[in-house]
Amino acid sequence: MDASAQSILKKIKGKVENTATRKILEQTDKALNKGMDKVIESAGKGNSKNGEEDSGESVNGTEEVRKPIGSFSRYDFVPGDTLLYGNDFSTEAVGELPAGWNSNRSSVIVSLDGIGGKWLRLAQSSVSLTDNEKAFGSDFTVEFDLVMDIDFKGWLPPSFQFGLLASGKESPSSNKLLVDPKGTKSFYMEISPLSDAGNLNLESHVGYVRHFHSASERNPAVKSWYGRPVHVAIQGQKERLRIWIDGQKLYDVPKGIAKEGVMNQLFLRLGSSPYKDEQIGVFIGNIKIAKGIPDTRRKLLNEGRFATTGILFETASASIKPESAGVLRSIAAILEQEPAIRLSIVGHTDGVGDDADNLALSGKRAEAVKDWLVRTSGIDGERLMTSGKGETEPVSENATASGRAKNRRVEFIKI
């Protein structure tokens, strides 16, 4: 196992009350005593602020090593235009399952040294279901961040599945779905980690009848995912299913989703293995679910404004995350096709933190978006104005993770 990846498993922090989690952490401490003491060098540093994405600031004078936005140069994912659900776990208790979630084993919230924010650690032989209650509709997007950290010892680690299902008459968090998360229809992507690669496959069902199946494919890029956060993006458009991980489009299947039923749940499943719990780390964070297909061009040209939660920044920073590339490129394309258009770019934050700091930060983020459009796409800077509103114009409540995610947005207004 890569030395940088070895450190996550023994760096889980936080006091817990339940016995199962306490046992995991005790085992983790034993691993620490065996000399697994090298911190992650490839992950971003920083503390969580405003419940937003991981910080891009340096810690103790050490600059982070992170994937530049240019590495997502072919990334064409754009999130849905209406955010249904968001959860960064910022208000969840460490050592507990997130409020409203359901699981058949002790999957719990943890914090990780070297990686900001809070993360859901999946237990082996477990299925976890979110607290979402809203239907996704026929067109939807789902995003989350994934960290895989495995202490490879020569035998096969557990496979990890993530997927969506339509619960039908059952509640989206029903115990029945923990037994086998099929529902009335479903699909999942499976990652079977190997020390030098990973096997990937995709499968969808109508009930228990297979609808689509891809042959297992060995992908050497999986090795580069270990020990650091990678971004997972899913897009469903009627029957079409597309999946990206770390900026790479892995699947684009025209008939990957069955017509029957409406998806309303994200499920996470980790298999079993001969490994001990402290040797396996699969962590999930920053979940976002949205519906609809963004019609950026119509909204800008006809309605005169377009707001998006799809431009993401490092916490307390104006550094743009690479997974924002698809949205930024869609704005650039309109500006290239319509040379007479001028835009005002307005940054907004959630309501957590100091008012003045949020106001300043929102302005810097708007400037960062302008800079990307000018520097990367060659747009004339004279066509772009910027300003920041901070937390002064919320579109949702700041008391929930989903509400805060809606408030953290960038707005484009035709001048």
N, C-alpha and C positions, 0 to 999 in steps of 0.2 A: 504493500500500500504506500502511496505517495506520502512523504513526511508532512506536507502541508495539510493533507486531509486527515491525518491521524489525530490532530489536535481537537477537533470538534467534539468527539465523543466524550472526552474527559473534561470539557469546558462548560457543561451544562450547569447553570447557576440557579439559585433560588431555593428557599425553604418550602417544603411541601408537607401536607398533612396526611395524605392517604398512604397506606402501607406499601402498596404496589410501586408507587413512584419513589418512595423513600428507598426501597430496595434497589431500584435501578440506579439511583444516585450513589448509593453505597458501593455498588459494583463499579460504577464509574470512578469513584475515588480510588478503588483498588488498582484500576488501570493506571491512574495517575502515578501511584507509587511504584509502578513497574517502569517508569521512565518515559511515558508518553507525554512529553512536556513541550513540544514544539508548537508555537502558535501559528495560526493560518497567516500566510504571507500574501495569498492571492485575493483575500476578501477585503472589502472596504472597511475602514475604521470609523468609529463615531458612536455617539449616543443617540437614542431615539428622541425626536422632538416632534410635537404637533401630531403624533400618531401617523406620520407620513412615512415615506420610503427611507431606505437606509442612508446614513450620512455619507457624504463624499469628503469630509474634512479629514485632515491628518491628525494622528494622535501621537503625542510624545515626539513630535518632529519627524515621524516616519510617514512618508507619503504612501497612500494606498496604491495598489495595482488593480486597475479595473478595466474592463473591456470598453474601448472607445466607441462612440456612436457610429463611427465609420465602419465598424465591424458588422453592423446590421444593415449594410448598404443594399441588400436585396430584400430586406424585410418589408413586406407589404400588408401586414396586419393592421387593421384599423378597428378599434372597439366600437360596439354598438352605441347608438346615440342616446339611449336612456339607461342610466345606471339603476339596476334593481337591487344589488346587494354588494356590500363591501365590508371586509373585515381584515384589519391588520393586527388584531389581537392586542392592541395597545392598552386596552382597559381590562384585559382578562387576567385572572389570577394565575401566577406561576404555580405549576404542580396540579392544575385542574384541567378538565376538559372544558373547552369554551362554553359559555352559557348558552343553553338551548340546543346544543349539538347532541348527537347520540353516537355511541360507540359500544362495541362488545368487549373491548379490553381497555387497558389503562393508557390510552393516548392522551398526552398532557401538554400544556403550554410550558415552554422553557425559554431561557435566554441563552445566547451563545457568545463567548468571547470572540472578538474579532469580526463579528457580524452583528449589525445593529438590529433593533426591533425585537419582537417576540415571535416565537415559532411553535407550531404544533408538532410535537414529536410523535410519530406513528409507532404504536406497539406492534410487535410481530403477531401474526395470526389475527389481525384486526380489520374491521371495516368501520370507517367514520363517516358520518353524515352531517352536513351543515344545518344551521337553523333557518335556512331560507324557506319561505312559504309561497313565493311568487312564481307563477308560470313564466318560462322564458320566451314563449311565443315560437313562431316558425323560424325566425331569424334571431340569432343570439351570438354573444361572445362570452368566453370565460377565460380569466387570466389568474395565474398565481405564480409565486416564486417557489423554487424547489432547491433543497440542499440534500445531497446524498453523500454520506460519509461511512465507508465500510472498511473494516480492518480485515482485508482479505487474508485468509489462512489456507487456501488451497481447495476448499470445498465451495459449493455454490451458495451464494447468499440468497435471501428471499427476493422474489420478484415484487415489483411495485406496480399497481394499477391505479390510474385515475380515469374517471369517466362520468357520464351524465345518464340520468334515467328519468322516465316518466312514471310517477308513483301511482297513477290511476286513481282508484278509490281510496287508496291508503294515504295516510299522512306522509309527506316527504321525509320525515324522520322516524317512520314506523320501525318497530323492532323486527318486523318481518323482512325488511330490506337489509337488515344486518346479517341475516342468514345467507342470502344470496341477492346482491343488489341488481336485480333484473328489471323489476317493475313491468309495466305494459310494453315498454321498449327501452333500450339502453345501448350504450356503446362504451368501450374502454380502450385505452392504449396501455400496453404492458411494457415495462422496462425490466429486463433481466440482467443485472449488472455482472460483468466479468472484469477481471483485474486489468485487462488490456483493451476492453471494448464493452459492448453490451448488445444483447439481442432485443429487438423491438418487434412488436406486432400490434395489429389493430383488429378489433372484432366488434360487431354490433348484432343486436338481437331484437326480435319481436317476441315478447314474453321469453320463453326458453328456446325458441327456434332461432337458429343462426340466420342472420340477414346478410352480413358481409364478414369476410375473413381475409386478412392478408397473411401471406407466408411470413414466418419469422425471418428477420433480416439482421445480420450482424453489422453493427455500425461502430467503427473505431472512434467516432467523435464522442461517444458516451464517456470515454475515459476522461475527456477534458471537462466534463460536468462535475466530477467528484470534488468535494471539499470547498465548494463555493456556490453562491446563489446563481441559479439559471432561471430564465423567465419562460414560462409555459403559456401558450396562447392557443385557444380553440375557437373556431368560427363555424357555426352552422347556418346554412342558408337553404331552407327547405330540406332537400335530401342531401345536399352537398356538405361535406365535412372536410375541414382543413385544420391541421395541427402544426404548430411551430414550437421548437424548443431552442433556446439560446440563439434566436435569430434565423435558424435554419428551418425551412418548410419540409417537414418529414412526410406528411400525407396531404393529398388533395384528391378526395374520392367523390365523384359525381353522385353516386347512389349509396353513400355510406350510412345515411340515417333513414330509418323506416318512416313512412308517411304517418302511420297511426300514432296518436297520442301527442302530448306536449311535454317536453322536458321541464322538470322543476327541481332537480336536485343534482348536486355535485357529490360524488362519492370517492373515497380514498381507501385503498385496500393494500395492505402489506402482508405478504405470505409468511410461511414459517421456514425455519432452517435449522441446521445444527449449531449455528452461531449463538453465543450468549447475547443478551440484550445490549450489553455495553459495547459490543463489537459492531452493532448495526445502528446507523443513524439516518433516518429519512425524515426530513423536516419540511413543513409547508408554511408559507406566509403570504401576506398581501393579496388576499383573494378579492377579485372583482368580477361581477356578473352583470352583463348589460343586454338589452334587447334592441332589435331594429337594425337597419342598415343605414349608416351615416350618409346623408345626402348633402355633403359639404358644399358642393357647387350651388345647388338650388338655394340653400339657406343663405349663403353669402350674396348671391346675385339677386335673388328675389326677395328674401326677407331682410337682408342687410346685416345679418349677424350669425355667428356660429360659435357655440361654446363646447369645449371638450374636456373630459377628465383623462384623456388618453395621452397627454403630454406629462410625463412623470419626472420628478426632480429628486436628487438626493436630499435627505433630511436637512432642514435648516440651511439649504444651499441653493444656488441657482444653476448647479451643474445638471444638465439634462441627461436622463437615463437613456441608454441605447434603444430600449424597446419603444421609445417615442418616435422612432424614425418613420414609421408608416404614416402616422398622422401628420407629421411635419411635411413629408413629401407630398401628401394630398393637398395641403395648403399651397405649397410651392408650385404645384402643377396648375392650380387655378390662376395664380399670379402670372405665371408664364404665358398662359393662354389668353389672359385678359389684361393686357399691358396698361390699360387706362385705370384699373382699380387701385385704390389706395386703402390701406387698412390701419385701424387702430388696434394694437395688441394690448389686452388688459389682463393682468394677473390677479388671481384671487386666492386666498388661503382659507383654512378653517379657523375656528375661533379659539383654538388652544394656544396658549402662550401670550407674550406681551403684545399689546395692540400696535405699538410703534414698530416693534421688530417685524411683525407680520406685514405691516404696510411697506416697510423698506424692502422686505424679502420679495413681496409680490411684484414690486417695480423691477427688481433685479431679474426676476424670472421672465418678465415680459421682454426685458432687454436681451436676455439669453436666447429667447425664441427669435427675436429679430436678427440677432447675430448669426444664428444657424441658417436662417433663410438667405441672408446676404452672403455669408461665407461659403455655405455648402451648395446653394442653388443659384447663386449669382443674381439674386433679386436686388434691384436698386434700393438702397436704404432710404432714399428720399420718399419712397412710397409707403414707408412704415413708420407709424408713431407708436410710442409705448407709454403705459401708465400702470400703476398698481392701486388696487382698492383694498388690499389686505383682507380683513375679516368683515368689512363694513356692509357687504351686499351678499349675505348668505342666501342660498336657494333651498336649504334644508336645515334641519336642526343639527346642532353640534353635540348633542347628547349621545348620539349613536355613531358607531364606526361607519355605517352606510351614509349617514348624513354628512359626516366630516369629509368622506370621500367625494361626495357630490359638490361640496363647497370648494374643494381644492381643484380649481379649474383655470383654464386659459380661454379668454373670449376674444374673438376676432370680429371687428365691427367695420363695415364699409363706410368710408368717409365720403 
